Amino acid sequence: MTALDIFVLISGTFSVLSVLPLMYLAVRSVRDAKDLRRIQYEITGLVTEAKEISEEVHALQREIQSDQRDAKTDGEHTRRTVERVSETVDQVSSAVENVNEVVTAEATAPHRGGSR
């Protein structure tokens, strides 16, 4: 065996041994790429779901705002109705007081016609 043969044998062995870690890294990279792709699909699904939820929340907010406007309008209508009822009650109360005063005055006043 010559020195050249020994050199070729050692360098070939070294080359084969140095390829093993590179093969391990290549296989590991393929696995990582598959995992990354799966994670990307999951993230895409989550983003889509978040967008749908956001749209639902937006629709609910619009509905709540509409309900609030309706409630405010109904509240104002109720307030006006209560004010009208209150004014009517005050007028009726005043009228009843006037009638009571008239009845009391007539009851305490002497009869003018005399008895027959």
N, CA, C and O atoms as a GROMACS GRO file, in nm:
protein
  464
    1MET      N    1   0.082  -0.118   0.000
    1MET     CA    2   0.000   0.000   0.000
    1MET      C    3   0.087   0.124   0.000
    1MET      O    4   0.182   0.138   0.076
    2THR      N    5   0.050   0.210  -0.084
    2THR     CA    6   0.129   0.331  -0.098
    2THR      C    7   0.067   0.441  -0.013
    2THR      O    8  -0.045   0.428   0.037
    3ALA      N    9   0.140   0.545   0.001
    3ALA     CA   10   0.093   0.660   0.079
    3ALA      C   11  -0.030   0.721   0.013
    3ALA      O   12  -0.119   0.771   0.082
    4LEU      N   13  -0.035   0.716  -0.116
    4LEU     CA   14  -0.150   0.771  -0.188
    4LEU      C   15  -0.274   0.689  -0.158
    4LEU      O   16  -0.382   0.745  -0.139
    5ASP      N   17  -0.261   0.557  -0.154
    5ASP     CA   18  -0.376   0.472  -0.123
    5ASP      C   19  -0.425   0.498   0.020
    5ASP      O   20  -0.546   0.503   0.044
    6ILE      N   21  -0.333   0.515   0.112
    6ILE     CA   22  -0.371   0.543   0.250
    6ILE      C   23  -0.440   0.679   0.259
    6ILE      O   24  -0.540   0.695   0.329
    7PHE      N   25  -0.388   0.773   0.187
    7PHE     CA   26  -0.450   0.907   0.186
    7PHE      C   27  -0.591   0.900   0.130
    7PHE      O   28  -0.682   0.961   0.187
    8VAL      N   29  -0.612   0.828   0.020
    8VAL     CA   30  -0.743   0.815  -0.042
    8VAL      C   31  -0.838   0.743   0.053
    8VAL      O   32  -0.954   0.782   0.065
    9LEU      N   33  -0.790   0.640   0.119
    9LEU     CA   34  -0.873   0.566   0.213
    9LEU      C   35  -0.915   0.654   0.331
    9LEU      O   36  -1.032   0.653   0.370
   10ILE      N   37  -0.823   0.728   0.387
   10ILE     CA   38  -0.854   0.816   0.502
   10ILE      C   39  -0.947   0.929   0.459
   10ILE      O   40  -1.045   0.959   0.527
   11SER      N   41  -0.917   0.993   0.346
   11SER     CA   42  -1.003   1.104   0.302
   11SER      C   43  -1.142   1.054   0.264
   11SER      O   44  -1.240   1.124   0.289
   12GLY      N   45  -1.154   0.935   0.205
   12GLY     CA   46  -1.285   0.877   0.170
   12GLY      C   47  -1.364   0.847   0.296
   12GLY      O   48  -1.484   0.877   0.304
   13THR      N   49  -1.296   0.788   0.396
   13THR     CA   50  -1.362   0.757   0.523
   13THR      C   51  -1.409   0.887   0.589
   13THR      O   52  -1.521   0.895   0.639
   14PHE      N   53  -1.323   0.985   0.590
   14PHE     CA   54  -1.358   1.114   0.649
   14PHE      C   55  -1.477   1.177   0.576
   14PHE      O   56  -1.566   1.233   0.640
   15SER      N   57  -1.479   1.167   0.444
   15SER     CA   58  -1.589   1.223   0.364
   15SER      C   59  -1.720   1.152   0.397
   15SER      O   60  -1.823   1.218   0.415
   16VAL      N   61  -1.717   1.020   0.406
   16VAL     CA   62  -1.838   0.944   0.438
   16VAL      C   63  -1.887   0.981   0.577
   16VAL      O   64  -2.006   1.001   0.598
   17LEU      N   65  -1.795   0.989   0.673
   17LEU     CA   66  -1.833   1.023   0.810
   17LEU      C   67  -1.885   1.166   0.821
   17LEU      O   68  -1.973   1.193   0.903
   18SER      N   69  -1.834   1.256   0.742
   18SER     CA   70  -1.881   1.395   0.749
   18SER      C   71  -2.018   1.412   0.683
   18SER      O   72  -2.088   1.509   0.712
   19VAL      N   73  -2.056   1.318   0.594
   19VAL     CA   74  -2.186   1.326   0.529
   19VAL      C   75  -2.297   1.283   0.625
   19VAL      O   76  -2.410   1.330   0.612
   20LEU      N   77  -2.268   1.196   0.721
   20LEU     CA   78  -2.369   1.147   0.814
   20LEU      C   79  -2.437   1.261   0.891
   20LEU      O   80  -2.560   1.264   0.894
   21PRO      N   81  -2.366   1.355   0.952
   21PRO     CA   82  -2.435   1.466   1.018
   21PRO      C   83  -2.516   1.551   0.920
   21PRO      O   84  -2.622   1.602   0.955
   22LEU      N   85  -2.465   1.566   0.800
   22LEU     CA   86  -2.540   1.643   0.700
   22LEU      C   87  -2.669   1.572   0.663
   22LEU      O   88  -2.771   1.638   0.642
   23MET      N   89  -2.667   1.441   0.655
   23MET     CA   90  -2.790   1.366   0.625
   23MET      C   91  -2.888   1.380   0.742
   23MET      O   92  -3.008   1.398   0.721
   24TYR      N   93  -2.836   1.373   0.865
   24TYR     CA   94  -2.922   1.391   0.982
   24TYR      C   95  -2.987   1.529   0.977
   24TYR      O   96  -3.107   1.542   1.002
   25LEU      N   97  -2.910   1.632   0.946
   25LEU     CA   98  -2.963   1.767   0.938
   25LEU      C   99  -3.067   1.780   0.826
   25LEU      O  100  -3.166   1.851   0.842
   26ALA      N  101  -3.045   1.713   0.714
   26ALA     CA  102  -3.140   1.719   0.603
   26ALA      C  103  -3.272   1.653   0.644
   26ALA      O  104  -3.379   1.708   0.618
   27VAL      N  105  -3.266   1.535   0.707
   27VAL     CA  106  -3.387   1.467   0.751
   27VAL      C  107  -3.459   1.552   0.855
   27VAL      O  108  -3.581   1.566   0.850
   28ARG      N  109  -3.384   1.610   0.948
   28ARG     CA  110  -3.443   1.695   1.051
   28ARG      C  111  -3.508   1.818   0.989
   28ARG      O  112  -3.615   1.861   1.034
   29SER      N  113  -3.447   1.875   0.887
   29SER     CA  114  -3.504   1.992   0.818
   29SER      C  115  -3.636   1.958   0.751
   29SER      O  116  -3.729   2.038   0.753
   30VAL      N  117  -3.645   1.838   0.692
   30VAL     CA  118  -3.769   1.797   0.628
   30VAL      C  119  -3.880   1.784   0.733
   30VAL      O  120  -3.992   1.829   0.711
   31ARG      N  121  -3.848   1.723   0.848
   31ARG     CA  122  -3.947   1.712   0.956
   31ARG      C  123  -3.990   1.850   1.006
   31ARG      O  124  -4.109   1.876   1.026
   32ASP      N  125  -3.893   1.938   1.025
   32ASP     CA  126  -3.925   2.074   1.071
   32ASP      C  127  -4.011   2.148   0.970
   32ASP      O  128  -4.102   2.223   1.007
   33ALA      N  129  -3.983   2.127   0.842
   33ALA     CA  130  -4.063   2.192   0.737
   33ALA      C  131  -4.207   2.143   0.741
   33ALA      O  132  -4.301   2.221   0.725
   34LYS      N  133  -4.226   2.012   0.763
   34LYS     CA  134  -4.361   1.956   0.774
   34LYS      C  135  -4.433   2.015   0.896
   34LYS      O  136  -4.550   2.053   0.887
   35ASP      N  137  -4.363   2.023   1.008
   35ASP     CA  138  -4.421   2.082   1.129
   35ASP      C  139  -4.456   2.229   1.107
   35ASP      O  140  -4.562   2.276   1.149
   36LEU      N  141  -4.366   2.299   1.041
   36LEU     CA  142  -4.390   2.440   1.013
   36LEU      C  143  -4.512   2.458   0.922
   36LEU      O  144  -4.593   2.548   0.945
   37ARG      N  145  -4.526   2.374   0.822
   37ARG     CA  146  -4.641   2.382   0.732
   37ARG      C  147  -4.770   2.355   0.811
   37ARG      O  148  -4.870   2.424   0.791
   38ARG      N  149  -4.768   2.255   0.899
   38ARG     CA  150  -4.886   2.225   0.982
   38ARG      C  151  -4.920   2.345   1.071
   38ARG      O  152  -5.037   2.381   1.085
   39ILE      N  153  -4.820   2.406   1.130
   39ILE     CA  154  -4.842   2.523   1.215
   39ILE      C  155  -4.898   2.639   1.133
   39ILE      O  156  -4.987   2.711   1.180
   40GLN      N  157  -4.847   2.656   1.012
   40GLN     CA  158  -4.899   2.762   0.925
   40GLN      C  159  -5.047   2.739   0.893
   40GLN      O  160  -5.126   2.834   0.891
   41TYR      N  161  -5.086   2.614   0.867
   41TYR     CA  162  -5.227   2.584   0.841
   41TYR      C  163  -5.312   2.613   0.964
   41TYR      O  164  -5.422   2.668   0.953
   42GLU      N  165  -5.261   2.577   1.081
   42GLU     CA  166  -5.334   2.605   1.204
   42GLU      C  167  -5.350   2.755   1.226
   42GLU      O  168  -5.458   2.802   1.264
   43ILE      N  169  -5.244   2.829   1.201
   43ILE     CA  170  -5.250   2.975   1.217
   43ILE      C  171  -5.349   3.034   1.117
   43ILE      O  172  -5.425   3.124   1.151
   44THR      N  173  -5.347   2.985   0.995
   44THR     CA  174  -5.443   3.033   0.894
   44THR      C  175  -5.586   3.007   0.941
   44THR      O  176  -5.672   3.094   0.928
   45GLY      N  177  -5.610   2.888   0.996
   45GLY     CA  178  -5.743   2.857   1.048
   45GLY      C  179  -5.781   2.949   1.162
   45GLY      O  180  -5.895   2.995   1.170
   46LEU      N  181  -5.687   2.975   1.252
   46LEU     CA  182  -5.714   3.064   1.366
   46LEU      C  183  -5.742   3.206   1.319
   46LEU      O  184  -5.831   3.273   1.372
   47VAL      N  185  -5.665   3.253   1.222
   47VAL     CA  186  -5.686   3.388   1.170
   47VAL      C  187  -5.824   3.398   1.105
   47VAL      O  188  -5.895   3.497   1.123
   48THR      N  189  -5.859   3.296   1.028
   48THR     CA  190  -5.991   3.296   0.964
   48THR      C  191  -6.101   3.295   1.070
   48THR      O  192  -6.199   3.369   1.059
   49GLU      N  193  -6.084   3.212   1.172
   49GLU     CA  194  -6.182   3.206   1.280
   49GLU      C  195  -6.190   3.339   1.354
   49GLU      O  196  -6.299   3.385   1.389
   50ALA      N  197  -6.076   3.400   1.379
   50ALA     CA  198  -6.073   3.530   1.448
   50ALA      C  199  -6.144   3.636   1.364
   50ALA      O  200  -6.215   3.721   1.418
   51LYS      N  201  -6.125   3.631   1.233
   51LYS     CA  202  -6.193   3.727   1.145
   51LYS      C  203  -6.344   3.707   1.151
   51LYS      O  204  -6.419   3.804   1.158
   52GLU      N  205  -6.388   3.582   1.148
   52GLU     CA  206  -6.532   3.554   1.156
   52GLU      C  207  -6.588   3.602   1.289
   52GLU      O  208  -6.696   3.661   1.294
   53ILE      N  209  -6.515   3.576   1.397
   53ILE     CA  210  -6.560   3.621   1.529
   53ILE      C  211  -6.565   3.772   1.534
   53ILE      O  212  -6.658   3.830   1.590
   54SER      N  213  -6.466   3.836   1.475
   54SER     CA  214  -6.462   3.983   1.471
   54SER      C  215  -6.584   4.037   1.396
   54SER      O  216  -6.645   4.135   1.439
   55GLU      N  217  -6.619   3.974   1.286
   55GLU     CA  218  -6.736   4.017   1.211
   55GLU      C  219  -6.864   3.998   1.291
   55GLU      O  220  -6.954   4.082   1.288
   56GLU      N  221  -6.873   3.886   1.364
   56GLU     CA  222  -6.989   3.862   1.450
   56GLU      C  223  -6.998   3.967   1.560
   56GLU      O  224  -7.106   4.018   1.590
   57VAL      N  225  -6.883   3.998   1.621
   57VAL     CA  226  -6.881   4.100   1.726
   57VAL      C  227  -6.924   4.234   1.670
   57VAL      O  228  -7.000   4.307   1.733
   58HIS      N  229  -6.876   4.266   1.551
   58HIS     CA  230  -6.913   4.393   1.488
   58HIS      C  231  -7.064   4.398   1.463
   58HIS      O  232  -7.128   4.500   1.487
   59ALA      N  233  -7.120   4.287   1.414
   59ALA     CA  234  -7.265   4.282   1.390
   59ALA      C  235  -7.341   4.297   1.521
   59ALA      O  236  -7.443   4.366   1.527
   60LEU      N  237  -7.293   4.232   1.627
   60LEU     CA  238  -7.357   4.245   1.758
   60LEU      C  239  -7.349   4.388   1.810
   60LEU      O  240  -7.444   4.439   1.870
   61GLN      N  241  -7.235   4.453   1.788
   61GLN     CA  242  -7.221   4.592   1.831
   61GLN      C  243  -7.320   4.682   1.757
   61GLN      O  244  -7.381   4.770   1.818
   62ARG      N  245  -7.337   4.660   1.627
   62ARG     CA  246  -7.435   4.738   1.552
   62ARG      C  247  -7.575   4.714   1.606
   62ARG      O  248  -7.654   4.808   1.620
   63GLU      N  249  -7.606   4.588   1.636
   63GLU     CA  250  -7.738   4.554   1.689
   63GLU      C  251  -7.759   4.619   1.826
   63GLU      O  252  -7.868   4.670   1.855
   64ILE      N  253  -7.657   4.617   1.909
   64ILE     CA  254  -7.666   4.679   2.042
   64ILE      C  255  -7.687   4.830   2.027
   64ILE      O  256  -7.769   4.888   2.098
   65GLN      N  257  -7.613   4.892   1.936
   65GLN     CA  258  -7.630   5.036   1.916
   65GLN      C  259  -7.771   5.068   1.868
   65GLN      O  260  -7.831   5.166   1.911
   66SER      N  261  -7.824   4.985   1.778
   66SER     CA  262  -7.960   5.006   1.730
   66SER      C  263  -8.059   4.990   1.845
   66SER      O  264  -8.151   5.070   1.860
   67ASP      N  265  -8.039   4.886   1.927
   67ASP     CA  266  -8.127   4.865   2.042
   67ASP      C  267  -8.118   4.981   2.140
   67ASP      O  268  -8.218   5.022   2.198
   68GLN      N  269  -7.996   5.036   2.158
   68GLN     CA  270  -7.980   5.150   2.248
   68GLN      C  271  -8.054   5.272   2.194
   68GLN      O  272  -8.117   5.345   2.270
   69ARG      N  273  -8.044   5.294   2.064
   69ARG     CA  274  -8.118   5.408   2.005
   69ARG      C  275  -8.268   5.389   2.023
   69ARG      O  276  -8.339   5.483   2.058
   70ASP      N  277  -8.316   5.265   1.998
   70ASP     CA  278  -8.458   5.237   2.017
   70ASP      C  279  -8.499   5.256   2.162
   70ASP      O  280  -8.604   5.313   2.190
   71ALA      N  281  -8.416   5.210   2.254
   71ALA     CA  282  -8.447   5.224   2.397
   71ALA      C  283  -8.449   5.370   2.437
   71ALA      O  284  -8.533   5.412   2.517
   72LYS      N  285  -8.357   5.449   2.381
   72LYS     CA  286  -8.354   5.592   2.412
   72LYS      C  287  -8.481   5.658   2.361
   72LYS      O  288  -8.543   5.739   2.430
   73THR      N  289  -8.519   5.624   2.238
   73THR     CA  290  -8.642   5.680   2.181
   73THR      C  291  -8.763   5.638   2.264
   73THR      O  292  -8.849   5.721   2.295
   74ASP      N  293  -8.768   5.511   2.300
   74ASP     CA  294  -8.880   5.462   2.383
   74ASP      C  295  -8.879   5.530   2.519
   74ASP      O  296  -8.985   5.564   2.573
   75GLY      N  297  -8.760   5.551   2.576
   75GLY     CA  298  -8.749   5.619   2.705
   75GLY      C  299  -8.799   5.762   2.698
   75GLY      O  300  -8.869   5.809   2.788
   76GLU      N  301  -8.763   5.831   2.590
   76GLU     CA  302  -8.811   5.969   2.573
   76GLU      C  303  -8.963   5.972   2.556
   76GLU      O  304  -9.031   6.058   2.611
   77HIS      N  305  -9.015   5.877   2.479
   77HIS     CA  306  -9.160   5.868   2.459
   77HIS      C  307  -9.229   5.841   2.593
   77HIS      O  308  -9.332   5.901   2.624
   78THR      N  309  -9.173   5.750   2.672
   78THR     CA  310  -9.229   5.718   2.803
   78THR      C  311  -9.223   5.840   2.895
   78THR      O  312  -9.319   5.867   2.968
   79ARG      N  313  -9.112   5.913   2.892
   79ARG     CA  314  -9.098   6.033   2.975
   79ARG      C  315  -9.205   6.136   2.939
   79ARG      O  316  -9.267   6.196   3.027
   80ARG      N  317  -9.227   6.157   2.808
   80ARG     CA  318  -9.329   6.252   2.765
   80ARG      C  319  -9.468   6.205   2.808
   80ARG      O  320  -9.551   6.286   2.851
   81THR      N  321  -9.492   6.076   2.797
   81THR     CA  322  -9.622   6.021   2.839
   81THR      C  323  -9.642   6.041   2.989
   81THR      O  324  -9.750   6.080   3.033
   82VAL      N  325  -9.539   6.015   3.067
   82VAL     CA  326  -9.548   6.033   3.212
   82VAL      C  327  -9.572   6.179   3.245
   82VAL      O  328  -9.651   6.210   3.335
   83GLU      N  329  -9.505   6.270   3.174
   83GLU     CA  330  -9.527   6.413   3.198
   83GLU      C  331  -9.672   6.451   3.167
   83GLU      O  332  -9.734   6.525   3.243
   84ARG      N  333  -9.727   6.399   3.055
   84ARG     CA  334  -9.866   6.430   3.022
   84ARG      C  335  -9.962   6.373   3.126
   84ARG      O  336 -10.058   6.439   3.166
   85VAL      N  337  -9.936   6.251   3.170
   85VAL     CA  338 -10.020   6.189   3.274
   85VAL      C  339 -10.010   6.270   3.403
   85VAL      O  340 -10.110   6.292   3.470
   86SER      N  341  -9.890   6.313   3.436
   86SER     CA  342  -9.870   6.392   3.558
   86SER      C  343  -9.947   6.524   3.549
   86SER      O  344 -10.011   6.566   3.646
   87GLU      N  345  -9.942   6.590   3.434
   87GLU     CA  346 -10.016   6.714   3.415
   87GLU      C  347 -10.167   6.688   3.426
   87GLU      O  348 -10.240   6.767   3.486
   88THR      N  349 -10.212   6.579   3.367
   88THR     CA  350 -10.354   6.545   3.374
   88THR      C  351 -10.396   6.517   3.517
   88THR      O  352 -10.503   6.559   3.561
   89VAL      N  353 -10.312   6.444   3.591
   89VAL     CA  354 -10.342   6.416   3.731
   89VAL      C  355 -10.348   6.544   3.811
   89VAL      O  356 -10.436   6.561   3.896
   90ASP      N  357 -10.255   6.637   3.786
   90ASP     CA  358 -10.258   6.767   3.855
   90ASP      C  359 -10.388   6.842   3.823
   90ASP      O  360 -10.450   6.900   3.912
   91GLN      N  361 -10.428   6.840   3.696
   91GLN     CA  362 -10.552   6.910   3.657
   91GLN      C  363 -10.673   6.845   3.724
   91GLN      O  364 -10.761   6.915   3.774
   92VAL      N  365 -10.678   6.713   3.725
   92VAL     CA  366 -10.789   6.643   3.789
   92VAL      C  367 -10.788   6.671   3.939
   92VAL      O  368 -10.893   6.692   4.000
   93SER      N  369 -10.670   6.670   3.998
   93SER     CA  370 -10.659   6.698   4.142
   93SER      C  371 -10.710   6.838   4.174
   93SER      O  372 -10.782   6.858   4.271
   94SER      N  373 -10.672   6.936   4.090
   94SER     CA  374 -10.720   7.073   4.110
   94SER      C  375 -10.870   7.080   4.094
   94SER      O  376 -10.938   7.149   4.170
   95ALA      N  377 -10.922   7.010   3.996
   95ALA     CA  378 -11.067   7.010   3.974
   95ALA      C  379 -11.139   6.947   4.091
   95ALA      O  380 -11.244   6.996   4.132
   96VAL      N  381 -11.085   6.839   4.146
   96VAL     CA  382 -11.146   6.773   4.262
   96VAL      C  383 -11.143   6.866   4.383
   96VAL      O  384 -11.239   6.873   4.458
   97GLU      N  385 -11.032   6.936   4.400
   97GLU     CA  386 -11.023   7.031   4.511
   97GLU      C  387 -11.128   7.141   4.496
   97GLU      O  388 -11.192   7.180   4.594
   98ASN      N  389 -11.146   7.190   4.374
   98ASN     CA  390 -11.247   7.293   4.349
   98ASN      C  391 -11.387   7.240   4.379
   98ASN      O  392 -11.469   7.309   4.440
   99VAL      N  393 -11.413   7.119   4.336
   99VAL     CA  394 -11.544   7.059   4.362
   99VAL      C  395 -11.564   7.040   4.512
   99VAL      O  396 -11.673   7.066   4.563
  100ASN      N  397 -11.461   6.996   4.581
  100ASN     CA  398 -11.469   6.977   4.726
  100ASN      C  399 -11.497   7.111   4.796
  100ASN      O  400 -11.576   7.117   4.890
  101GLU      N  401 -11.432   7.216   4.750
  101GLU     CA  402 -11.454   7.348   4.808
  101GLU      C  403 -11.598   7.394   4.786
  101GLU      O  404 -11.662   7.448   4.876
  102VAL      N  405 -11.648   7.371   4.665
  102VAL     CA  406 -11.785   7.411   4.634
  102VAL      C  407 -11.884   7.331   4.718
  102VAL      O  408 -11.978   7.388   4.774
  103VAL      N  409 -11.862   7.201   4.728
  103VAL     CA  410 -11.952   7.115   4.805
  103VAL      C  411 -11.947   7.154   4.952
  103VAL      O  412 -12.050   7.160   5.019
  104THR      N  413 -11.828   7.180   5.002
  104THR     CA  414 -11.813   7.220   5.142
  104THR      C  415 -11.882   7.354   5.167
  104THR      O  416 -11.949   7.371   5.268
  105ALA      N  417 -11.865   7.447   5.076
  105ALA     CA  418 -11.926   7.579   5.091
  105ALA      C  419 -12.078   7.567   5.088
  105ALA      O  420 -12.146   7.632   5.167
  106GLU      N  421 -12.132   7.486   5.000
  106GLU     CA  422 -12.277   7.469   4.993
  106GLU      C  423 -12.330   7.396   5.115
  106GLU      O  424 -12.440   7.425   5.162
  107ALA      N  425 -12.254   7.304   5.166
  107ALA     CA  426 -12.300   7.226   5.283
  107ALA      C  427 -12.302   7.314   5.409
  107ALA      O  428 -12.388   7.296   5.495
  108THR      N  429 -12.210   7.405   5.419
  108THR     CA  430 -12.203   7.488   5.539
  108THR      C  431 -12.287   7.614   5.526
  108THR      O  432 -12.315   7.678   5.627
  109ALA      N  433 -12.327   7.650   5.409
  109ALA     CA  434 -12.409   7.771   5.390
  109ALA      C  435 -12.555   7.741   5.428
  109ALA      O  436 -12.604   7.631   5.402
  110PRO      N  437 -12.625   7.839   5.488
  110PRO     CA  438 -12.766   7.818   5.522
  110PRO      C  439 -12.850   7.811   5.397
  110PRO      O  440 -12.819   7.874   5.296
  111HIS      N  441 -12.957   7.732   5.404
  111HIS     CA  442 -13.046   7.721   5.288
  111HIS      C  443 -13.125   7.848   5.273
  111HIS      O  444 -13.172   7.901   5.373
  112ARG      N  445 -13.141   7.897   5.155
  112ARG     CA  446 -13.208   8.023   5.129
  112ARG      C  447 -13.354   8.004   5.098
  112ARG      O  448 -13.431   8.099   5.111
  113GLY      N  449 -13.394   7.893   5.060
  113GLY     CA  450 -13.531   7.872   5.015
  113GLY      C  451 -13.628   7.856   5.131
  113GLY      O  452 -13.748   7.876   5.112
  114GLY      N  453 -13.583   7.825   5.243
  114GLY     CA  454 -13.672   7.803   5.356
  114GLY      C  455 -13.752   7.676   5.337
  114GLY      O  456 -13.758   7.624   5.226
  115SER      N  457 -13.812   7.624   5.444
  115SER     CA  458 -13.889   7.502   5.431
  115SER      C  459 -14.037   7.533   5.423
  115SER      O  460 -14.080   7.633   5.479
  116ARG      N  461 -14.115   7.455   5.359
  116ARG     CA  462 -14.256   7.476   5.340
  116ARG      C  463 -14.335   7.399   5.433
  116ARG      O  464 -14.458   7.405   5.430
   0.00000   0.00000   0.00000
